[in-house]
Amino acid sequence: MSLNISEMLEKIATDPDMEDIIYANKSVICKKFSMKLPTLDKWIKEIHNDFPVKHTVINPGGLCLINIKKFEEFLIWKSDKKFRK
């Protein structure tokens, strides 16, 4: 079953059980933040190596789950870091 991002956000907004979603997989993050998978893979490496906030990306049992709020923090951190140079 395919679900586009608008339908998913609508479902989250109307389904109280989905409001508290904390982690998403790579494909959901790519859709939510309008990015390509190779860019996300590169940034996940940067999160592991440089980003000071722990547990932004967790890998239980071979899965890759990304904390949505912490990923937003990473994007802000990355943007701030870019302009400090």
Secondary structure, DSSP 8 states (H G I E B T S, - for coil): ----HHHHHHHHHH-GGGTT--EE-HHHHHHHTT--HHHHHHHHHHHHHT--STTSEE-GGG--EEEHHHHHHHHHHHHHHHHH-
